[in-house]
C-alpha cells in the first residue's frame, strides 16, 4: 500500500455537502491515509470564513458583539455535525474555546480552532484517528518552524497510525502555547505531514482544477498548467499566484515528493502536478512559458553615479541603509553607473525623504530618485533558456499593446523575466504576454 497525504482547503469543507464530497474522494483511494483539513470557508459569496469569525471573536472579547460573532461559529459547526448525521457533541469543546478566547488565550489560539474543530468532525465522519497538530508540529522561540523536531516526532507518530486526520495551520511553541502559520498555512501543514509520512504524493484539494497560466480575473479562461517544477511554482507563488502557499514547497522538496493540485468539486479533472525536475517531459510541452503572474504596489529607487562599477563596497553601503530602515529589496536591476532598488511602496510611506538623504550620505551618488505606482509582471518557464527570442517576444508584445517598460530584470538561470510597468498598464501587460505565447 502506498501513502498519499491529502489536504483540503476551506471551500472544500465549507458545509456538510462538501464534507461528503471529501469523504468520497478519500475513500475512492485506499492510499489516501493522512488528511489535513482547513477551517470551513465561504458557502456563498456573502458568507463568512470561520477563521475570520474566530479572529473577530478574539478582537471583540468582552464586548457586546462577542456573543453574536461566536454564536455564528457555534451554529456553523452544529449545522455540519447535524447534516452529516454523526454522533459528535462539540458543546463542551465550544464552551472551552469560548472561555479561552474571553480570557485572552491568544489570537493564534483563537484562529487555530477552526482547523481543530473541522479535524474533529472529519476524523469522526471518516473513522480515522485524530492527531492534534499541537502535539506534533513545533515552532522555535522566534516563531520559526522547528522542521527537524517536527519531522522526527510526527514521523514516529504516523508510523504507529494507519489513518489519521491532522488539523492544518497551527502547531505549538516551546511554552506549549498555540502558534499559527500565516494565512493559507494549512498548505504548509500538509507538506509537513507528507514529508513525515514519506508520502508518494501530496494532494492539495481546493476549488480550482490546478494552476492556470495566469489570473482568470485578468484573462478569460486561461489555459491550465499540467506540469510545473518546484522552482517555477515558487516564482509564480511569490509573484502573486495564490493556489498554493509559497512556503509549502520546502518540506516536500526536501523529500522529493510531488504535489498534485486537484479540484474537490471536479475530482476527475487532471489538475496540476508539481515535481522537482521536468527534464524528460519538456518535449510534451507546447508552450515556451509555464505561467505569468504579477504584483502591484512597488516603488523603484534609482541611484546614479559615475564609475559606480569600479567603486568597491558601493552595494554594501546601499544595503546598510536599507537595513537601517528595515527594508528588503524585491529586485535589483542595475547598469554600469546605475542601481535600481525595487521596494514595497507601502513601506516607504513617510520615510522617502529620510531614505534618500541617508543614501546620498552613504554613497555620494550623483542623483537619486523614486518612482511610485510600479507593478511587476513575471514570465516564468523552464523552457525559456532553450528558446531563442523569448525576451524579444515579451518586449514586442508589450510594444504592440502600447505599454512602456519601466524596468527589466532577468536572472542568470533564465527561469524568468521580470518587467516593471506603470500600474495602470498591469492587466493589459499580462493580457498582451498571454496572447503572444498561448493564443
N, C-alpha and C positions, 0 to 999 in steps of 0.2 A: 504493500500500500504506500502511495506517495503522500506528500504533505502539501496542502495549499492553505495559505493564510488568506482570509477574506475580510476586507474592511468595507463597511457600508456607511455611506455619508448620511447626513441629516435628512435629506429629501427621500432617501431610501427607507427611512424608518420614521416617517412623519406621522403615521397613523396605523391602525390595525391592519388595514388592507395592504399597506406597504410591508408590514411585518410578515404577512402571509407570503407575499412575493419573495421576500428574502429567505424565508424558510424553505420555499420550493427550490430556490436556487441552490441553497446549501445541501439539501437532501438529494439533489439531482447528481451530485458527485461526491462519492464517499471520501475522496481525498481532501475535501474542504473541512478540515478538522479544527481549525482555530479561527475564531470570529472576533473582529474588533469593531464595535458599533460606535457611532457618533450619537449625540443627543438628537431628539426629534427636531426636524427642520420645519419649514413652512408647508402647510397643507394646501394653501392657495395664496395668491399674491399679497393680500392684505393681512395674512396671518403673522403670528409672532414665532420666531425661533425660540425654543425653550432656553437655550443658552443666554439669549438676550433678556428673557424674563428673569433668569437667575441673577444676571448682573444687575438688573433693575431692582430686584428684591434686596440685594445687598445694599444698593445705594439708598433705598427707602426704608431700611431697617429702623424701626422706632417711629416712623411717620404713618399718618393715616392711610397713605396709599399702599402700604405694605400688604395688608390683608387682601386687597383686590388683586394685586400682582401675583402673590403666592397662591391665591385661590385659582388663578388660571393654570398655574403649574400643576396643582393638585388635580384639577379637572382633566387636564391633558393626559396624565398618566392613568388616572382612574378609567378614563374612556378607552384607552388602549387595552388595559387589562380586561375590562368588561367585554369589549368587542372581540377579543381573542378567545374568550371563554375559558380562561385558565384560573386555577385556584392559587391566587397570589395576593396576599394582603400587604399593601405598601403603606398603610396608615401609620404604623409605628415609625417606619423609615422617614416618611414625610414630616411627621411631628419632630423627629430628631433633627432633621435638616433645617426645619423652620426655627427651632430653638437655637441651633448653632449659628444661623445667619443673624438672628436677632441679638445674639451675644457676640457678634463681630468675630466669628471664627476665621474670617479671611475671605477676600474677594476670590482667590483661586479656589478655595474650598467650595464656595457657592457655585461658581461656574462649572466645576467638575461634576456636580451632582446630576447633571443632565445625562452624561455618559454612564455614570454609575447606575442610575435607575433604569436606563434603557438596557444596559447589560444584564441587570437582574431579571427584567421581563423576558428578554430574548433567551437567556440561559434556561429559564423555566419552560418557555414555549418549545425550545428545541430538545430539552432534556440533556443539555450539556452542563458541565461543571462551570461555576462562576469563579473567576480569579480576580480579586481586587487589584487594580493596577498599582495601588499604593504599596502593595506587598512585593512587587517585582520590578517596578520602574523607579530608578533612583536619580536624584539630582545632587550636585555638589553644593557647597555653601554659597558659591557665587551664582547659583541658578542655572548653571550649565548641566547638561545631561551627563551622568556618570555612566558612559556607554559600556565599559567593560564589566563593572559590577552588575549592571542591569542584565547584560547578556549572560553572565555566569549564573546569576540567581534564577533568571527566567528560564534559561535552557534546562537547568536542573528540575525546575517545577514542571515544565512541559514534558520532560522525559517520563514523568510518572502520571501524566494526564493524557488520556486518549483523545478527548474532545473537550474544548473549553471556550468560553466567552470571556474576553478580557476588555474592559472598557478602555476607550481611547482617550487622548487629550491630557492625561494627567499622570503624576507619579507622586513620590514623597521626597521631602527634604531630609537632611540628616537629623533634624529635630522632630521628625515624623509629621510635620505639617504638610498639607497638600500643596503641590506646585503644578501649574498647568504649562503646556506649551503655548505658543502663540496661536491665534485663531486658525482653524484648519489643522490643528496639530494632531488630530486623530490619524491623519495620513502618516505622520512620523511614528505614532504608536504601532500602526500596522506593520511598518517596515521593521521596527524593533522586534516585534513578535516573529516576523518572517525570518529574520536573522537567527534569533534564538532557537527557533524550531527547526532550523536547517531546511527551510521550505524549498520545494521545487519551483514554486511560483507564488508571487504575492499579487492577489487580485484585489483591485481597488474599484469597488462598485459605486457608481454615482448616478446622476440623472442625464448624462450625455454618453454617446457611444464613442468614447475615446477623445483624443485630441483632434482638433481641426487645424488646418494650416494657418488660419488667422481667426480673429474675433468675428463671430457671426453677427454681432451688433453693428459691424462696420461693412463686412462683405456678406451679401446674401448667399446662404447655402454654400459655404466654403467646403472644399474637398477635405476628406478625413486623412489623418496620418496613420498608416497601418503599422509602421515600424520606425522606431526612433532610438537613438543611443542615450545613455545617461547624460553625457556631456551636452548633447543638443537640448535635452529636456531641461537641464539646469539653466542653460542660456535663455530658453523661452520662458521658463517659470520666473526667472529673475526679472525679465523684461515685461512681465505682466500677464502671461498665460496662467489661468487660475484653476485648471482642472485638478492639479496635484500640488500640495505644499512643496516648495522647492527643497526644503531640508530633509524631506522624506527619502530622497535618493540615497543619502550616505550610508545608512545601515545595510541596505540591500546591495549597494555597490561593493561594499567591503566583502560580502559573501558571494557576489556574482549571481544574485537571484534576479531573474527577470520580473518585471512588473507588467500586469495587464490591466488596462483601464476599460471597464465594462459598464453597460447600462442596465440598471435594475429593472427598468420598465421595458427593455428590449434585449433580454439576455441572449437572444440568438444573433445579435449584431456582432460583427467581428471585433470591434474595438481597436485599441492601440496597444502594441506590445513594445515594452521598453527594455533594451538589452545593453550589455557592456560594449559590444562591437558588432558592426554590420558588414564586415569585410567581404563576407561571402554572399551578401544579399543586395549589394549595390546594383547588380545587373538587373534586378527586378524592379528598380525604382524608375518611374517615368519622369519625375521632377528633379531638377537640379537642386532646388531648395527643399528643405524639410518644413520650415514654418516661418511665419512672420509675427512679431509681437512688438509692442511698444509701450512707452510710459510718457505721461505728461508731467510737467512741473519741475523743469530744470533751469538752472542758470549756468552761463558759461563765463568764467573769469579768464580773460586773456592777458598774459604778460608778454611784453615785447622788450627785447634788449639786444643791442648789437653784440655779436660774438658770444651769445649765450652758450652755444655748443662747446666753447672752449673753456668755460668757467667751471672749474671743479667745485662740486658741492652746491650748485645752484638749486637743483631739485630738492636736496636735503633742506635747504633754507625755506623753500616753499612749504614742504611737508611739516616742518616745525611750526610754522604759522598756523596751518590748518589744524594741527594737533592742539594748539593753544585754544582754539575756538571749538574743539570737539567735532570738527568736520571731517568727513570721509569723502574722497573724490570718487565719483562713479566711473569716469573715464578721463584719459589724459592725452588728448590729441595734441601733437607738437610738431613744430618745424625747426629749422636751424636756429632761428632767432626768436621763436615764439613758443609759448607753452599755454595750452588751454586746460582749464580745470572745470570739469562738469560736476556741478554741485546741486544738492537738493535745494530748490528755490525757497521752500518754507524755512529752512534752517538759516537762511541769510537775512531774514526779516529783522530789521533793526540793527544789524551789525555790518552792513555793507561798507559804510564809510570807515569804520574802525578796521575792518579787514583789509581794505585797500591801503590804508595808511601803514599798517604793520607789514604788508607785503612790500610796499615801497621801501620801508626802512630796512627790511631784511635783505632785499635783493637788489636795490638800487636800479630797478627796471626803468626803461625809458618811458613806458606808458603801461597803464593797467586799466582795463575797462570791464564792466559787467553787462551782459546781455541776458534779459529775462524772457520768460514765455517761450522756452525752447522745449520741444518734445523729441524723444529718441525713438527710432524705429530700428529694430534688429532683424536682419535677414540671416537665417540660420540654416546650415546644411552641410553635412559631411562630404557631399559630392562636389561642393563648390571649388575645392582645391584642385580638382582634376578637370574642371570645366572652364575652358578658356572664354574670356569675355563676360564672366558673370557680373563683375563690378560695373562694366560698361552698360550692361543691360539694366542694372538697377538705376544708374545715373540717367540713362536715356529715357527710361520710363517716367522718371520724375520731371525731366526737362520737358517732355512732351505734354505732361499734365500742368506745366507752368509753375512748378514748385521749386523754390530756391533751396539749395542745400546749404545749411549753416555750418556743419562740421561733418567730418568723415573720420571713422576710427575702425581699423581692421587689424586684428591680432595676427601674429606670425603663424598661428595654427591654421588660418584661413577657414575656420569653422563658421565665422560670422562676419558680417559687415554691418556696422552701426552708423547710421546717419542721423544728423540733427536737423530738424526743420522747425519753422515757426509753428506754434501750437495750433494756429488757425488752419494749417495745412495738414495736420496729423492724419485725420481719417482719409483724406484724398491721397496722401502718400502711400498708405497701406493698400488702398484700392489699386493704385497705379502699379505697384510692385506685384501684387497678386495677379492682376490681369496680364502682366508681362510674362510671368513664369508658369502660370497654371491654366489660364483660359486659352 
